[in-house]
Amino acid sequence: MAQIGSFTREQVARKDSRQSLWCIIDTSVYDLTDFADAHPGGEAVLLQIAGTDCTSDFYNLHRHEVIQKYSHLKVGSITNEKPSVLAHNPGDLSLMPYGEPTWLTPHLSSPYYKASHHALRKAMRKFVDAYITPEAAEKEKSGEFISDDLLKLMYDAGITQTRFGPGKHLHGVDILGGVVKGEEFDYFHDLIVVQEMARIGYRGFQDGNLGGMIIGLTAVVNWAPDEVWKNQIVKDCFSGKKKLALAISEAFAGSDVAGIRTTAKKTADGRHYIVNGTKKWITNGHFSDYFVTAVKTDKGISVLFIERGPGVETTPIKTSYSAAAGTANIFFDNVKVPVTNLLGQENKGFSVIMGNFNHERWTIIAGSIRMSRLVTEECLKWSNQRKVFGKRLIDQPVIRQKLAKMIAHCESTQAYIENITYQMNNLSYSEQNKHLAGPIALMKMFASRSAHEIADEAVQIFGGRGITQTGMGRLIEMFNRTYKFDSILGGTEEILGDLGVRQAMKFMPKSML
């Protein structure tokens, strides 16, 4: 390969054969001679552009990130010319209009975010780009679970400890080298962590990155009867030494929690429960050590903390997204559980389950909203790149109308969650359960409906690429295949819509009738 140097366009034009094949992309010169055999589209495609400036052709098919992937093929630049495409570095904000929420948009502001929020956002994005995204791409493809190395990095950075919101568990934790102190961590910091991690664009791995712990460990923190025991469980889960899943759903009971059939019967001496039954669709269940499990006791529903051991078996469930999520069936066969592992009160497990749902649903919503924006950003980029019938897609009114709808959904759902997050910051845990269960339920219904609209329009904009799992449309295909998880997990749209209205009617003054 030639040394990095400066060339004229005439010099490049002479490199137009299979024996010496060069091209120009945005003033950079690339030697594709040895790459031709490996080119996914075949060498014939490269021979068509040999010796030419193929900037327009390249960006009509590829994103700028592809250039960075093959930077080793660059041999120089065109003399006295400067590139026009800006490179994106890890941690950078998007320069695309509506690529970031309002509070991160130049010249705009928000009353919700302070300096510590901006510092956390910047540090989180750098961490995610450097460590999480590369592993997510690898594990999403292989279906393997998250690595212990990444879990340790996240724990050492204080990220894992933030995953289920503000609280005493964060006191003394310096998050990402101290950009935020654990004592000042609020729900807007929480929102930033969730949304930055959702940007990876690999949904199976996203849920496999301790999604079960996020929705299950709160029950231990809020309802465990013994402080020492609780603290050890929390420490083990945060550090990644142990993994935890929330086990509620069954074949006969999804959103209908009251319909569960897994039983827990006390032994004659009253010191243990004997648990029998199955759970289904349990996120992280296949690789978890602990299960926060809803069971049927003699007079109602209870919640038990069950360790993997004799009588506990798991099998994977193949879903629409990657096996990296660890979605599983769980089988309990005469499992002996100490009564001291009861979370909350016996027969009053609904308080434990319902109190946990608010933050779970809020987390699902936050991730869905950020993924929707990422997909919209991809469509905006593609519409400015792709040419059809001699025009860019963005020059077609029908495409602009689709983009307008997508942008409006992104902006409205982000404003919605920021309003609810502000309320969470100003209400106690018990007050949130009383006043926000309905609003959060309605917000989840709306966010997943928005995702539906965005996924549909995105596929139409990308065409065949939007249903292809590799290349330019990878993110669009993934989102269209997996956005439905958000409309089902944590309660279906229909159940949550009904919950929101019923709660509103519950507090309606009788004088209004």
N, C-alpha and C positions, 0 to 999 in steps of 0.2 A: 504494500500500500504506500502511496505517496505521502510525503511529509506534509503536515499542516502548513498551508501557505496561502498566497494571494494569486488569483487567476482572473484573466479576462473572460468575457463571455465567448469570444472567438476560440480561446484555448479549450474551453469546455465543449464547444460545439464539435470539435474534432474527435472527441471521445464518444463516438456514436456506434460502436460495434460490439459484438459479443466478446471480443478479445479485450476491449477497453471501454467500459460502459460507465459514463459519469452523467450526473444530472445536477440541476440547480433547484433548491427549495428555499425560498425566502432569503436569497443572497448567499446561502451556504452551499458548498459544493460537496457532493457525495460520490464516492467510488463504489458502484454496485456490481462490479465485475464478478467478484467471488460470491456475492449474495444472490445472484440471479437464480441459481439452482435451488436455493432455499426459499425464495419468495413465495408466499402462500398462493399468489395468483398466477404463478408460473413466470418463466423468463420472457415469454412473448409480450406480456404487459410492460415489462421494463424496456424491452427493445423499442417499443413504440415511443418512449419518451427519452431515449438515449441522446445525450448531448444537448438537451433542451432545458429551458426553464419550465419545470412542471409544477410550479407552486399552486396554480389554480386546480390542476388535475388532482394533486395530492390532497388538498384540503376539501375537495369534493368527495373524497372517499375516507379520509382519515382525520383523526384529532391530533392536535399538536403533540400530545403525549407520546405518540408513536415515534416522532422525531427524537425525543429524548431517549427512548428505548434503544434506538439504533444510532446513538451519537458516535459510536466507535467507527462508523462508516464515513464520518465527515473527514474530508482531506483539506478543506480550506474554505475561503470566502471569495466573493467577487470584489475585485479591487474598487475601492472608493464608494462602496454601496453599504447601506445599513439595513438590517432586518426590520420588517414592519410588524411581525407577530411577536407579542410580548410573551416571554416564557413565564410559567407559573412555578413558583418555588414552594416547597413544603411549608405549611403554616400561613401562606398568603390568603388574603380575602379574595373572593371572586370579584372580577371587574365587570362581570356581565350584569346588566340591569336586572333587578329582582333575583339575582343569584344569592343574595344574603337578605336576612330580615331587616326591617327598617332600622333597628338600633345599630346595625353594622354598616349602614349605607352612608357614604360621605354626604355631608351637609344636612343630614336628617338626625333626629334625636329621639330619645325615649325617656320617660320619667322613671322607668323601672331599674335601669342599669347604672351601676357606679364603676369607679376605676377598677375595683377588684374583679368585677364581672368581665371587663374587657381584658384584664391581665390573664384571667383563667381561660377565656376563650382562645387567646393567642397561644398559651402554653399547651392547652388540650389539643389544638389542631396540629401543632408541631409533633406532639407525642403520638397522636393517632396516625398521622401521615408516615412517621418514621417507623413505628413498631406494630401498630394494630393492622393497618391496611395490608401490608405485605403478607402477614400471616393469614389474614382473612381470605385473601385471594388464593392462597395455597390450600387452606383447609376447606374452603367452600368447594373446591374442585375435587379434593380427595375424599371428603366426607369425614375426615378425622376430627377429633375433639381438640379444643384449645390446649396449647402446650403449657406445661408447668413453668417454662421460662418466661412466657408472656404474663402469666398470672403473677409471678414474682415481681416482674417489672412494674405491673400495675399496682401491686400492693406496696412496693417500696416507694412509689410515687404518690401514694395516698389516694389513688383513683378508686380502687375497689371499695374503700371505706365510705366513699360518697354515694354508692350506688342505690341506697334506698333513702336518701334525703338527709336533711339536717338532724342533729341530735347530739346527745352526750357521747355517743360512740365516736364522734369526730373530734372531741376535745383533746388537744395535744397533738393533733395530726397536722403536719405542714404539707399542704397539698401542692404537688408539683414543685417542690423546692421552696415552698413558702409563698407562692403567689397569692394564696388564700390560706388563712388560718382556719382550722376546723371549727373554732368557736364562732366565726363570722359567716360560715357557710349557710346560705339560705336556699329557698326553693328556686330562685332564679339562677344561682350557681348550679343547682341540681339540673335545671332545664338545659343549661349550657353543656354539661357533661353528657347528658342523654343525646342531645341533638348533634354534638360533635362526633360522638361515636356512631350515630346513625349514618353519617356521611360516607362510611366505608363502602356502601353499596353492595354488601353481601349479606343478605337477610338471614340465611341459615346460620352463618357464623355469628351474626349479631345476636341472635337468641341463644346461641351456644356459648357466648361470652358471659356465662353466669346469669343468664336470664332467670333461671329457676331460683337462684339465691335472691335476686332483686325482689321477686314477688313472694318469696317464702320466708326469708329470714326475719322480716319485720314481725311476723307472728311470734318468733322466739324472743326477740328484743322486748316486745310489749307484753307478752303473756307468760313467759317462762317463770316457774315458781321459785327458782333458786338462782341468786345472783352469780355465785361462783360458777355453777354449771353453765348458766347462760353465757357468761363472759368467755368461757373456754370454747363453747360452740361458735360464738361470733368470731373470735380470734382465728380459729381453725378455718372457718369459711372465708374470711377476708384474705387470709394468707394463701389460699388455694390448696392447703393441705387436705381439706375436706370440701366436698361439693354437696349442695343441697338443692332439692326440688320441692315444689309445691304440688301435692297430690290430692286433687279434689275431683276432677272429672272422671266419669265412668262411662261405660257403654250405654247405660240407661239414665245417666245424669250428667248433663253438661251445665248449661245455665241454670237448670232446675236442680240446685244443690240439694234440696230437700229429698230428691229421689235417689240419693246414694244408697247402695246396698252393702257396701263393705261394713262388716260388723266388728265390734270390740266388746267382748264379754269378760267380766271379771272372774278371776279364779276364786275358789272357795275361801282362800285366806285373805282375799281382797287386796293382794299386793301387786297383782299383774292384770293386764288385759290380754286376752287372746284374740288376735286380729285375723280375720279371714275375708278375702274378697279380691277384687281387681280394680286397677285404675288405668285410665287410657288417655292418650294424647298428652303425656306429662313431659313438659319441656325440661331437658337435661336429665330426665329420669334414667337414661341408659348408663350414664357415667357418674351418677350421684351416690354419695355415701349416706346421706340423711334425707328423710322424707317427712315434710310437714303434712300430715294426712288427716283428711276428714273421714270420720267413722260414725257409724250408727250405734249409739249406746242404748241402754234400756228405755230411756224416756226422751230421747232427742238426738241431736247431732253434737259430737264432740270433736276436738282436734288433738291428735297425738303426734309426738315427735318420735319417729321410728328410725332406727339405724339399720343399714343393710347388714344382714346376718342370716342365720338359719331360717329358712322359710320365706325369704325375700328373694324374688327373681325378677329380672327385667328382660324384655325383648324389644328390639328397635321397631319403630313404625316408619314406613316409607311415606313421606309426605311430599308436597309440591316443592318444598325447598330442601336445602342440603342436609345430609345426615349429620353435619357438624353441630346441629342443634341438639342432638341426642334425644329426640322425641321417642317416647317409649310406652309400652304396657308395663305395669307393675303387678306382680302377683304376690299376695300375702297368704301363706298357708300355715295356719296355726302359729303365727308369730307372737312370741312372748314379749310384752312391752311393760316396763315398770309403770305403776300408776303415777309415779313422780314425773313421768314424761308427758303428763296431761298439760296442755296449754290452755289457760283460762279455766273456766268451770265446766264440770261434767254436765252434759246435756244442754249447754249454752254456747255451743261452738259457733253459732251464727254470728255472735259478736266478734269473735276472732276472725272469721272468714270475711265478713262484710267490712270490718275496719281495715282489713288488708287490701280490699279491692280498690279503694280510692286511689292509692298511690300506684298500684299496678296499672290501672286504666289510664291514669295521667301519664305514666311512663310510655305506655303503648302509643298514646296520642302524640306525645312529643316526638317519638321516633318516626311515626307515620308522617307527621307534618314536615319534618326535615327531609325525609326521603322524597316526598311529593315535590318539595322545592328543588332538590337535586335533579329530579327527572325533568322538571320544567326548565331548569338551567340548561340541561342537555339539549332539550328541544329548541331553545333559543339559539344555542351555538350552532346546532345542525341546520336550522332554518337560515342562518346567515352564511353557512358554508355551501350547502347543497344547491346545485343548479339543475333545473328541469325546464324543458321547453325554452331554453335560452335565458331563463331568469332564476334568481335565487328563490328558494321557497318563501323567504320573508317578504318577497315582492308580490306574493299571491294573497289577495284579501281573505280567502277562506282559511289560509294558514294563520294569518294574523288574528282572525276571530277565535281560532282554537287556542292560540297562545294567550289571548286576552282572558278567556275563561279559566285557563290553568293558573295564570297569575292571580286573578281575583280570588280563586279558591285558596291559594297559598297565603295571600295576605290576610284574608279573613280568618283562616284557621289559626295563624300565628297570633293575630290580635286576640282571638278567643282564648288561647291557652295562656297568654300573658296576663289577661284579666283574671282568669281563674288562679294562676300562680300567685298573683298579688293577694288574692283572698286567702290562699293557703299560708302565705307569710304572716297574715294577721289574725289567724285563727288557731286555737289549740287543736291537738289531735282529736279530742272528743267533739269539738265544735265543727271541725271539718267533716266528721262522720255525719253530723246532724244536718249541716247546711249545704254541703257540697256534693253529696252522693248523687243527687238528681242532676245538678248542673254538669258534673263531670261525665255522667252517663250520656246526657244529651250531646255534650261536646265530642265524646268518642263516636257516637252515631254520625255526627256531622263530618268529623274528620275522615272517617272511613268512606263516607259517601263522596267526599271531595277526592279522596285517593282513587275511587272508582272512575270518576270523571276524568281525572288527570291521566290515569293509566290508559284509558280508552283513546283519548286524544293523542297521547304520545305515540302509541302504536301506529295510528293513522299517519302521523307526521313522518315517522321513520320507515313506514312501509315494511318491506320484507326484512329489513335489518331489525325491526322491532319485534320480530318473532325468531331471532337468531341469537343463540346463547354466547356467541363469540363476536369479536369485532366491535364496530361502532355502536351497534344496538344492544350490547350486552346488558347494560343497566336498565334499558327500557324493557327488555324481555324479562329480566329478573323481577322488576317491579310489577309488571302485568301478571306475572305468575304467582307472586307472593303477597300482594297488597291485601288479599282476602283474609290473610291470617289476622290482620288488625280488626276486621269486621266480625271475627268469631272469638278470638282469644279474649279472656277477661269478661265475656258476656257478649252475646250477639247484638247486632244493631236493633233488632226488633224488641228484645228483652230490655235493653237499656233505654230505648225511646219510651217504652211503657213505664219504666221505673222513673224516668225524669218527670213525666206528666203526673204519675201517681203521687210522687213526693210533693210536687207543687200543689196538688189538690189537698193533700194532707194538711198543709199549712194555710190553706185558703180561709179567710175569716168567714164565719157563718153569716155575718151581716151582709155578705155579698150575694147570698142566695135569695 
